[in-house]
Amino acid sequence: MPSCSNKAPLRAALCLLALIALLTLPRPVSAQESGLRLKTVVIDAGHGGHDPGAVSKQSKLSEKQINLDLAQRLGARIQQEYPDVKVIYTRKTDKFVELAERGNIANRNHADLFISIHVNSAKSTAASGTETFVMGTDKSESNMAVCKRENSVILLEEDYSTTYEGFDPDNPESYIIFNLMQNAHFEQSIAFASLVQQQFISQGPIKKSRGVRQAPLMVLWRTTMPSVLVEVGFLSNSSDRTTLNNADNRQKIADDIFNAFASFKQTYDTDGSFSFDPAVLGGDEETEAAEEKAAAPAAAIVGPHYEIQILASSKKLKNGSPELKGVLEYRVRFINGFYKYSVGNYPTKEEAARRLPGIQKKFPGAFVVKVD
């Protein structure tokens, strides 16, 4: 505020006007005072109908089935605990819904939160864990793999090039259209996504977290509220797949997302001061890449080399056994009455030791062995 003086009538008058302006400026209004409440949530069960999403030949599971079951379990829990909250589903049955329409449903109903539920899949069976995406432009290799898979659904729609303004999910240049989208709700989306991952880490049946990530996902593109896409595990990973194939585990996952919703709503309905734990942001992509690379043995090395032993068993395991946790490429040796399983093929002990931490995330007892 300017310094005022009785000797300067003009300055005093200006000071008075400044003071009046300061006193009459609208102060921030809390959600409690304004009556703002989280009243409507839209739950999106990804895929459906002629779009099955990821499919597991081993268990005859399809992503669309899991997504719908989780969406209904989550919605039922919200309606039970918060009867005043309106729960809207983008689909309640096994039907196909266009990506743009999913967001439009949320916008038409003036939703306060949009939750899209999916199951992940990858070429490497070693990839596992949960991750939650918000709208963003981080186009790292692992994020773009998810984008291309989830966004490619538009190719099943009629006249998709018009609906999505010429967007091509396989063309990296198409993703520049996402640069400024969702900025208005970015902080709230990040906050809710972090709450989801915190719940998964502390309570979930799949505790490995790949973190909160940003990616240009079409289903989140035009939503006008905080929005996230939750990947609850990998159908391509035998351990995750076994977990997801269990109804009790699916209820636990739905409960985890509900607990995140409850925490988010409490803050949304009061002061709106969202914060999040930076530890859940982003996955350790270098470690994940190392883990997946190590799951596939390198070319054979003549002479002594190093491998990483992941487990030992008194009986020989079949491919796909739960004990192998999705690892299909490995070496097995029968030594002193035990079948010893190892992965990797490293010329030096140092190289093997560098890869070890990533593999220990899946096999805590793994260690480096020298092979002559």
C-alpha positions as CSV (number, residue, x, y, z in Angstrom):
1,M,0.0,0.0,0.0
2,P,1.4,3.5,-0.8
3,S,2.7,5.7,2.1
4,C,0.1,8.5,2.8
5,S,0.7,12.0,4.1
6,N,-1.6,14.8,5.4
7,K,0.5,17.3,3.5
8,A,-0.4,15.9,0.2
9,P,-4.2,15.9,-0.3
10,L,-4.0,14.3,-3.7
11,R,-1.8,11.5,-2.5
12,A,-4.1,11.0,0.5
13,A,-7.1,10.8,-1.8
14,L,-5.3,8.2,-4.0
15,C,-4.4,6.2,-0.9
16,L,-8.1,6.2,0.2
17,L,-9.2,5.0,-3.2
18,A,-6.5,2.2,-3.1
19,L,-7.6,1.2,0.4
20,I,-11.3,1.0,-0.7
21,A,-10.3,-1.0,-3.7
22,L,-8.3,-3.5,-1.5
23,L,-11.2,-3.8,0.9
24,T,-13.7,-4.4,-1.8
25,L,-11.7,-7.0,-3.8
26,P,-13.6,-10.3,-3.8
27,R,-11.8,-12.7,-1.3
28,P,-11.3,-16.4,-2.2
29,V,-14.5,-18.3,-1.3
30,S,-14.1,-21.8,0.1
31,A,-16.1,-24.7,-1.4
32,Q,-18.0,-24.9,1.9
33,E,-19.1,-21.2,1.7
34,S,-20.0,-21.4,-2.0
35,G,-22.0,-24.6,-1.7
36,L,-19.7,-26.3,-4.2
37,R,-19.9,-30.1,-3.8
38,L,-18.8,-33.2,-5.6
39,K,-22.3,-34.1,-6.7
40,T,-21.8,-36.2,-9.9
41,V,-19.2,-38.8,-10.9
42,V,-19.1,-40.6,-14.2
43,I,-17.5,-44.0,-14.2
44,D,-16.3,-45.3,-17.5
45,A,-15.8,-49.0,-18.1
46,G,-13.3,-49.0,-20.9
47,H,-13.9,-50.9,-24.2
48,G,-17.0,-53.1,-24.6
49,G,-19.1,-54.8,-27.3
50,H,-17.1,-55.7,-30.4
51,D,-14.0,-54.0,-28.7
52,P,-12.8,-56.5,-26.1
53,G,-9.7,-54.6,-25.2
54,A,-6.8,-56.8,-23.9
55,V,-7.5,-60.5,-24.1
56,S,-5.9,-63.4,-22.2
57,K,-5.9,-66.7,-24.0
58,Q,-4.7,-68.5,-20.9
59,S,-7.7,-67.6,-18.7
60,K,-10.2,-66.6,-21.4
61,L,-10.5,-63.2,-19.7
62,S,-11.1,-60.0,-21.6
63,E,-10.4,-56.5,-20.4
64,K,-14.0,-55.3,-21.1
65,Q,-15.3,-57.9,-18.6
66,I,-13.0,-56.8,-15.8
67,N,-13.5,-53.1,-16.5
68,L,-17.3,-53.4,-16.3
69,D,-17.2,-55.4,-13.1
70,L,-14.9,-52.9,-11.5
71,A,-17.0,-50.0,-12.6
72,Q,-20.2,-51.5,-11.2
73,R,-18.5,-52.4,-7.9
74,L,-17.1,-48.9,-7.6
75,G,-20.4,-47.2,-8.4
76,A,-22.3,-49.4,-6.0
77,R,-19.9,-48.5,-3.2
78,I,-20.2,-44.8,-3.9
79,Q,-24.0,-45.0,-4.0
80,Q,-24.0,-46.9,-0.7
81,E,-21.7,-44.5,1.2
82,Y,-22.8,-41.3,-0.6
83,P,-26.5,-41.6,-1.6
84,D,-26.5,-37.9,-2.4
85,V,-23.8,-38.4,-5.1
86,K,-25.2,-39.1,-8.6
87,V,-23.3,-42.0,-10.2
88,I,-23.5,-42.2,-14.0
89,Y,-22.0,-45.1,-16.1
90,T,-20.8,-44.7,-19.7
91,R,-22.0,-48.3,-20.1
92,K,-23.8,-50.7,-17.8
93,T,-23.7,-53.6,-20.3
94,D,-21.4,-55.2,-22.8
95,K,-21.8,-52.6,-25.5
96,F,-19.5,-50.4,-27.6
97,V,-19.3,-46.7,-26.7
98,E,-17.2,-44.3,-28.8
99,L,-14.3,-42.6,-27.0
100,A,-15.7,-39.1,-27.7
101,E,-19.1,-40.1,-26.4
102,R,-17.6,-41.2,-23.1
103,G,-16.3,-37.8,-22.4
104,N,-19.5,-36.2,-23.8
105,I,-21.6,-38.2,-21.3
106,A,-19.6,-36.6,-18.5
107,N,-19.8,-33.1,-20.0
108,R,-23.6,-33.3,-20.6
109,N,-24.2,-34.4,-17.0
110,H,-21.9,-31.6,-15.6
111,A,-19.9,-34.3,-13.8
112,D,-17.4,-33.2,-11.1
113,L,-15.2,-36.2,-11.7
114,F,-14.5,-38.7,-14.5
115,I,-12.9,-42.1,-13.8
116,S,-12.1,-44.4,-16.7
117,I,-11.2,-47.9,-15.7
118,H,-8.9,-50.2,-17.8
119,V,-6.6,-53.2,-17.7
120,N,-3.1,-52.9,-19.2
121,S,-1.3,-55.2,-21.6
122,A,2.3,-55.3,-23.0
123,K,4.4,-57.4,-25.3
124,S,6.7,-58.3,-22.5
125,T,5.0,-60.6,-20.0
126,A,7.3,-59.2,-17.3
127,A,5.5,-55.8,-17.3
128,S,3.2,-55.6,-14.2
129,G,1.7,-53.2,-11.7
130,T,-0.9,-50.4,-11.6
131,E,-0.7,-46.9,-13.0
132,T,-3.0,-43.9,-13.2
133,F,-3.0,-41.5,-16.1
134,V,-4.0,-37.8,-16.4
135,M,-4.2,-35.8,-19.5
136,G,-0.8,-34.5,-20.5
137,T,1.8,-34.5,-23.2
138,D,4.5,-36.7,-21.7
139,K,5.2,-38.9,-24.8
140,S,7.8,-41.2,-23.3
141,E,8.0,-44.6,-25.0
142,S,6.1,-46.5,-22.3
143,N,3.4,-43.9,-22.1
144,M,3.0,-43.8,-25.8
145,A,2.5,-47.6,-25.9
146,V,-0.5,-47.2,-23.7
147,C,-1.7,-44.2,-25.7
148,K,-1.6,-46.1,-29.0
149,R,-3.4,-49.1,-27.6
150,E,-6.1,-47.1,-25.8
151,N,-6.6,-44.5,-28.6
152,S,-6.6,-47.1,-31.4
153,V,-10.2,-47.9,-30.3
154,I,-11.3,-45.0,-32.5
155,L,-10.4,-47.1,-35.6
156,L,-13.5,-49.2,-34.8
157,E,-15.8,-46.2,-35.0
158,E,-17.5,-44.9,-38.2
159,D,-16.2,-41.7,-39.6
160,Y,-13.6,-41.4,-36.8
161,S,-11.4,-39.0,-38.9
162,T,-14.2,-36.4,-38.8
163,T,-15.1,-36.9,-35.1
164,Y,-11.5,-36.6,-34.0
165,E,-10.5,-33.9,-36.4
166,G,-8.1,-36.1,-38.4
167,F,-6.4,-37.7,-35.4
168,D,-4.4,-40.8,-36.2
169,P,-3.4,-42.8,-33.1
170,D,-0.3,-44.2,-34.9
171,N,1.0,-40.8,-36.0
172,P,3.1,-39.1,-33.3
173,E,2.4,-35.7,-34.9
174,S,-1.3,-36.1,-34.2
175,Y,-0.6,-35.7,-30.5
176,I,0.2,-32.0,-30.8
177,I,-3.5,-31.3,-30.6
178,F,-3.4,-32.2,-26.9
179,N,-0.9,-29.6,-25.8
180,L,-3.3,-27.2,-24.0
181,M,-6.1,-29.6,-23.1
182,Q,-7.2,-30.3,-19.5
183,N,-4.9,-27.6,-18.0
184,A,-7.8,-26.1,-16.0
185,H,-8.2,-29.3,-14.0
186,F,-4.7,-30.7,-14.2
187,E,-3.9,-30.1,-10.5
188,Q,-7.1,-31.8,-9.3
189,S,-6.6,-34.7,-11.7
190,I,-3.1,-35.2,-10.5
191,A,-4.3,-35.1,-6.9
192,F,-7.0,-37.7,-7.4
193,A,-4.6,-39.9,-9.5
194,S,-2.1,-39.8,-6.6
195,L,-4.7,-40.8,-4.1
196,V,-5.6,-43.8,-6.3
197,Q,-2.0,-44.9,-6.5
198,Q,-1.4,-44.4,-2.7
199,Q,-4.4,-46.7,-2.1
200,F,-3.1,-49.3,-4.5
201,I,0.4,-49.2,-2.8
202,S,-0.9,-49.5,0.7
203,Q,-4.0,-51.6,0.4
204,G,-4.2,-53.1,-3.1
205,P,-3.8,-56.8,-4.1
206,I,-1.3,-55.6,-6.8
207,K,1.1,-53.4,-4.8
208,K,3.6,-52.7,-7.5
209,S,3.0,-49.1,-8.6
210,R,4.2,-47.6,-11.9
211,G,3.1,-44.2,-10.6
212,V,1.0,-41.3,-11.9
213,R,1.7,-40.5,-15.5
214,Q,0.7,-38.0,-18.1
215,A,-0.3,-39.1,-21.6
216,P,-2.5,-37.7,-24.5
217,L,-5.4,-40.1,-24.1
218,M,-8.4,-39.5,-26.3
219,V,-11.0,-40.5,-23.7
220,L,-9.8,-37.7,-21.4
221,W,-9.3,-35.2,-24.2
222,R,-12.5,-33.1,-24.0
223,T,-13.7,-33.7,-20.5
224,T,-14.4,-30.5,-18.6
225,M,-13.7,-31.8,-15.1
226,P,-10.9,-33.6,-13.2
227,S,-10.4,-36.8,-15.1
228,V,-8.2,-39.9,-14.8
229,L,-7.6,-43.2,-16.5
230,V,-6.8,-46.1,-14.1
231,E,-4.8,-49.1,-15.3
232,V,-5.4,-51.7,-12.6
233,G,-2.8,-54.3,-13.7
234,F,-1.5,-56.2,-16.7
235,L,-3.6,-58.9,-18.3
236,S,-0.4,-60.0,-20.1
237,N,1.3,-60.8,-16.8
238,S,0.5,-64.1,-15.2
239,S,0.6,-62.8,-11.6
240,D,-1.5,-59.7,-12.3
241,R,-3.9,-61.8,-14.4
242,T,-4.4,-64.3,-11.6
243,T,-5.1,-61.5,-9.2
244,L,-7.6,-59.8,-11.5
245,N,-9.4,-63.1,-12.2
246,N,-10.4,-63.3,-8.5
247,A,-13.7,-61.6,-7.6
248,D,-12.5,-60.7,-4.1
249,N,-9.4,-59.0,-5.5
250,R,-11.6,-57.0,-7.9
251,Q,-13.6,-55.8,-4.9
252,K,-10.5,-54.8,-3.1
253,I,-9.4,-52.8,-6.2
254,A,-12.8,-51.1,-6.4
255,D,-12.6,-50.3,-2.7
256,D,-9.2,-48.8,-3.2
257,I,-10.5,-46.4,-5.9
258,F,-13.5,-45.7,-3.7
259,N,-11.2,-44.7,-0.8
260,A,-9.4,-42.4,-3.1
261,F,-12.8,-40.9,-4.1
262,A,-13.8,-40.4,-0.5
263,S,-10.5,-38.5,0.3
264,F,-10.8,-36.5,-2.8
265,K,-14.5,-35.6,-2.1
266,Q,-13.7,-34.5,1.4
267,T,-11.1,-32.0,0.2
268,Y,-13.3,-30.9,-2.8
269,D,-16.2,-30.2,-0.5
270,T,-14.2,-28.2,2.0
271,D,-11.3,-25.9,1.2
272,G,-10.3,-27.4,-2.2
273,S,-6.6,-27.3,-1.2
274,F,-5.3,-30.4,-3.0
275,S,-1.9,-31.8,-2.5
276,F,-0.2,-35.0,-3.4
277,D,2.8,-37.2,-2.5
278,P,5.5,-36.7,-5.2
279,A,6.7,-40.2,-4.5
280,V,3.8,-41.6,-6.5
281,L,4.4,-39.5,-9.5
282,G,5.9,-41.2,-12.6
283,G,7.2,-44.7,-12.7
284,D,10.8,-45.7,-12.6
285,E,10.9,-46.3,-16.4
286,E,14.6,-47.1,-16.4
287,T,14.1,-49.9,-13.8
288,E,11.0,-51.1,-15.6
289,A,12.9,-51.2,-18.9
290,A,15.7,-53.1,-17.3
291,E,13.3,-55.6,-15.7
292,E,11.6,-56.3,-18.9
293,K,14.8,-56.5,-20.9
294,A,16.3,-58.9,-18.3
295,A,13.2,-61.2,-18.6
296,A,14.4,-62.0,-22.2
297,P,17.9,-63.6,-22.2
298,A,20.6,-61.9,-24.3
299,A,22.4,-63.7,-27.0
300,A,24.5,-66.5,-25.8
301,I,27.9,-65.6,-24.6
302,V,30.7,-68.1,-25.1
303,G,32.6,-68.8,-21.9
304,P,32.0,-67.6,-18.3
305,H,29.2,-65.1,-17.8
306,Y,26.7,-64.0,-15.2
307,E,23.0,-64.5,-14.8
308,I,20.4,-63.6,-12.2
309,Q,18.8,-66.5,-10.3
310,I,15.2,-65.8,-9.6
311,L,14.1,-68.9,-7.8
312,A,14.8,-72.6,-7.0
313,S,12.2,-75.3,-6.9
314,S,12.2,-79.0,-5.9
315,K,9.9,-79.7,-8.9
316,K,10.1,-78.5,-12.5
317,L,7.7,-75.7,-13.3
318,K,5.6,-75.3,-16.4
319,N,5.6,-72.1,-18.5
320,G,3.0,-69.8,-17.0
321,S,3.3,-71.2,-13.4
322,P,2.4,-68.5,-10.9
323,E,5.9,-68.9,-9.3
324,L,7.4,-67.6,-12.5
325,K,5.3,-64.4,-12.3
326,G,4.9,-64.0,-16.0
327,V,8.5,-64.7,-17.0
328,L,8.5,-67.0,-20.0
329,E,12.1,-66.8,-21.2
330,Y,14.5,-68.2,-18.7
331,R,17.2,-70.9,-18.1
332,V,16.7,-73.8,-15.8
333,R,19.4,-76.1,-14.4
334,F,19.0,-79.1,-12.1
335,I,21.6,-78.8,-9.4
336,N,21.8,-80.6,-6.1
337,G,18.2,-81.8,-6.2
338,F,16.7,-78.4,-7.2
339,Y,15.6,-76.8,-10.4
340,K,17.3,-73.4,-10.5
341,Y,15.7,-70.7,-12.7
342,S,17.7,-67.7,-13.9
343,V,17.4,-64.9,-16.4
344,G,19.7,-62.6,-18.2
345,N,23.1,-63.2,-19.8
346,Y,25.7,-60.6,-18.7
347,P,29.4,-60.5,-19.6
348,T,30.4,-58.9,-16.3
349,K,29.3,-59.1,-12.7
350,E,28.9,-55.3,-12.6
351,E,26.4,-55.4,-15.5
352,A,24.4,-58.2,-13.8
353,A,24.4,-56.2,-10.4
354,R,23.1,-53.1,-12.2
355,R,20.1,-55.1,-13.5
356,L,19.5,-56.9,-10.2
357,P,17.4,-54.2,-8.4
358,G,14.8,-54.2,-11.2
359,I,14.4,-57.9,-11.1
360,Q,14.3,-58.0,-7.2
361,K,11.1,-55.9,-7.4
362,K,9.4,-59.0,-8.7
363,F,11.7,-61.7,-7.2
364,P,12.9,-60.2,-3.8
365,G,15.3,-63.2,-3.3
366,A,17.0,-62.9,-6.7
367,F,20.8,-62.8,-6.8
368,V,23.7,-62.8,-9.2
369,V,25.3,-66.1,-10.1
370,K,28.4,-66.9,-12.1
371,V,28.0,-69.5,-14.9
372,D,31.1,-71.2,-16.3
